[in-house]
Amino acid sequence: MASISPYKNWKKYEKYLISGQWHVHTNYVDGENTVDEYCKRTVKLRIPLIAFTEHVRKKLTYRYHDLVGEILTAREDYPELIILTGCEAKVLEDGSLDVSEDVLRQSEIVLMAFHSFPADKDKYVEALKTALSNPKVDIWAHPGLFLRNKNFSLRDEEVEDILEKASRENVLIEFNEKYQLPVRSWVEIGKKKGIKFVRGSDVHKIRDLK
């Protein structure tokens, strides 16, 4: 009997996967601008949706609840705009995410990404598959960036296996405009596997919005 794909929060906003901005960082961490400045610019550009997916760790250097508070205020100030709470969580060596349960509860959209990670392709693939199975994960951010940085590559069969799993788990694959990822061959394989793609400009300042 075939398993049922898990329901993900992004489904409620599926028609905005390409027209929205799903990967935005604020001045709470390494972004330059405030929630309000981003929203004002987003409305001006007639972008229908913005997701604030700030970098997180299990031990934060800022109060995530304060960021959520600014987002809730922005919803009142910009009723014409869909504004989502979110986070970008680092994948750890065992495939778990470096994020607290408290932040996950407050996040409407969860991105997972590889940042610091051992230069071991097999360990990467294993951790990636585990992360894709996490029911909290909505989006795989800048897919393939770790491989590019470490000068590794995957065989087409490996990519097919990974993207088939992402499709089964209802995990979106990000069109990352900052790094121009995923590569074309991954996109073609993903389409055959029924993958849904989402636009993520990896915005760190309002001039990156478009």
C-alpha positions in Angstrom: 0.0 0.0 0.0 1.4 3.4 -1.0 2.2 5.8 1.7 0.4 9.1 1.9 2.5 12.2 1.4 2.6 14.4 4.5 0.7 17.7 4.5 2.9 20.7 4.5 2.0 24.3 5.4 3.2 25.6 2.0 0.2 23.9 0.4 -2.1 26.7 1.6 -0.1 29.2 -0.5 0.7 26.9 -3.5 -0.3 29.4 -6.1 2.4 31.8 -4.9 5.4 29.4 -5.1 7.0 31.3 -8.0 5.5 34.8 -7.6 6.3 35.1 -3.8 9.5 35.6 -2.0 10.1 32.6 0.2 13.6 33.1 1.5 14.3 36.5 3.3 16.7 37.4 6.0 16.3 40.5 8.3 18.6 42.6 10.5 18.0 40.2 13.4 21.0 38.2 12.0 22.9 39.0 8.8 20.3 40.9 6.8 20.4 44.7 6.4 16.7 45.6 6.7 13.8 45.4 9.1 10.5 43.5 8.6 8.7 46.7 8.0 11.2 47.9 5.3 10.9 44.6 3.5 7.1 44.7 3.6 6.9 48.2 2.3 9.1 47.4 -0.6 7.3 44.1 -1.3 4.0 45.9 -1.6 5.5 48.5 -3.9 6.8 45.7 -6.2 3.4 43.9 -6.0 4.9 40.7 -4.8 2.0 38.8 -3.1 3.8 36.9 -0.4 7.0 37.2 1.7 8.3 34.6 4.1 10.8 35.7 6.7 13.1 32.7 7.1 15.7 33.9 9.5 18.8 31.9 10.4 18.3 29.9 13.6 20.2 27.6 15.9 19.1 25.7 19.0 20.9 28.5 21.0 20.0 31.8 19.5 21.7 35.2 19.9 18.4 37.0 19.4 14.8 36.6 20.5 12.9 34.8 17.8 9.6 35.7 19.5 10.5 39.4 18.9 10.8 38.7 15.2 7.5 37.0 15.2 6.0 40.0 17.0 7.2 42.3 14.2 5.7 40.0 11.6 2.4 40.0 13.3 2.4 43.8 13.5 3.3 43.9 9.8 0.2 41.8 9.0 -1.9 44.5 10.4 -0.1 47.3 8.6 0.0 45.5 5.2 -3.3 43.5 4.9 -2.8 43.2 1.2 0.4 41.1 1.7 0.7 37.5 2.8 3.5 37.6 5.5 4.8 34.3 6.9 6.9 33.4 9.9 9.7 31.0 9.1 13.3 29.9 9.7 16.3 28.5 7.9 17.7 25.6 9.9 21.1 24.0 9.4 21.3 20.3 8.8 23.5 18.5 11.4 25.6 15.4 10.8 22.8 13.0 11.9 20.3 14.7 9.6 18.5 16.5 12.4 18.0 20.3 12.4 19.8 22.8 14.5 16.6 24.5 15.7 14.6 24.5 18.9 11.1 23.1 19.2 9.9 26.5 20.3 11.1 28.1 17.1 9.5 25.3 15.0 6.2 25.9 16.7 6.3 29.5 15.8 7.4 29.0 12.2 4.9 28.6 9.4 7.6 27.8 6.8 10.8 25.8 7.6 13.8 25.8 5.3 16.6 23.3 5.7 20.0 23.9 4.4 23.6 22.7 4.5 26.1 25.2 5.9 29.1 23.8 7.9 29.2 20.1 7.3 31.9 17.4 7.0 33.5 17.0 3.5 32.0 13.6 3.2 29.7 12.9 0.3 28.2 9.7 1.7 27.5 11.3 5.1 25.9 14.3 3.2 23.6 12.1 1.2 22.5 10.1 4.3 21.9 13.3 6.3 20.0 14.9 3.4 17.6 11.9 3.2 17.0 12.1 6.9 16.3 15.8 6.7 13.9 15.4 3.8 11.9 12.9 6.0 11.4 15.5 8.7 7.7 16.4 8.7 8.5 20.0 9.7 10.6 20.7 6.6 8.9 22.6 3.8 11.8 23.7 1.6 15.3 22.6 0.7 17.2 25.8 0.4 20.1 26.4 -2.1 20.1 22.7 -3.1 23.5 21.5 -4.2 25.5 24.4 -2.8 27.4 22.2 -0.4 28.4 19.9 -3.3 29.6 22.8 -5.3 31.6 24.3 -2.5 33.3 20.9 -1.8 33.7 20.1 -5.5 31.7 16.9 -5.1 29.1 15.6 -7.6 26.3 13.1 -7.6 25.5 10.6 -10.2 22.1 11.0 -12.0 20.8 7.9 -10.2 21.7 9.4 -6.8 19.9 12.7 -7.7 16.9 10.7 -8.9 16.7 8.9 -5.6 17.0 12.1 -3.6 14.5 14.0 -5.6 12.1 11.1 -5.6 12.2 11.2 -1.8 11.7 14.9 -1.7 8.6 14.5 -3.9 7.2 11.8 -1.7 7.8 13.9 1.4 6.2 17.0 -0.2 9.4 19.0 0.2 9.8 22.0 -2.2 13.0 22.5 -4.0 14.2 26.1 -4.1 15.1 28.0 -7.2 17.8 29.9 -5.4 18.4 33.1 -7.4 21.5 34.1 -5.4 23.5 30.9 -6.2 21.7 29.9 -9.5 20.7 26.5 -8.1 19.7 23.8 -8.6 21.6 23.0 -11.8 19.7 22.4 -15.0 20.1 18.6 -14.9 18.5 18.5 -11.4 15.6 20.6 -12.5 14.9 18.2 -15.4 15.1 15.2 -13.1 12.9 16.9 -10.6 10.2 17.6 -13.1 10.1 14.0 -14.0 9.8 13.0 -10.3 6.9 15.4 -9.7 8.9 17.9 -7.7 7.4 21.3 -7.0 9.8 24.3 -7.1 9.7 27.5 -5.1 11.4 30.9 -5.7 13.9 31.8 -3.0 16.1 34.8 -3.7 18.0 34.4 -0.4 17.4 38.1 0.2 19.6 39.9 2.7 18.7 43.5 1.7 15.7 45.2 0.2 17.5 45.9 -3.1 17.6 42.1 -3.6 13.8 42.0 -3.8 12.5 41.7 -7.3 
